Amino acid sequence: MSESLVLRQQLAAGGMLYQEGDEATAMYMIQAGSIEILKRSNDGFIDVIETRGPGQVLGELALLTNRPRTESARAESDTTVITVERKRLSKKLSEADPFVKALFQILAQNLLSVMDKKTKFEQSASLEDLTSED
């Protein structure tokens, strides 16, 4: 019997899907509801940096690159997500053409590199703002 690639998960409003720094075990597509993407800022506050809705994906970069989560995700409203677990995705990718698999990983690494540079730039700009307030 074939094992399904995806599972459905229900989250009540305010429920955490994952936290910044967590190991990535799955990626998600929002089927209904909305998810807030949260990031801890340099001043220690947690900011909502984005809200995603039905049809949008989250958690894919950490899953594909084996890096910890770079943000947190919290249900803004009662939400249903389609969950693709790492082990199931890995099995499907192992069956895929090696070129397609390598392409997926390269694209994810490139996007992550851009995100890392953006974060460093923002931190640098934030430090400059603090030192110029004197």
Secondary structure as UniProt FT lines:
FT   STRAND          6..11
FT   TURN            13..14
FT   STRAND          16..18
FT   TURN            20..21
FT   STRAND          26..32
FT   STRAND          35..40
FT   TURN            42..43
FT   STRAND          46..52
FT   TURN            54..55
FT   STRAND          57..58
FT   HELIX           60..65
FT   STRAND          72..75
FT   STRAND          79..85
FT   HELIX           86..95
FT   HELIX           98..132
//
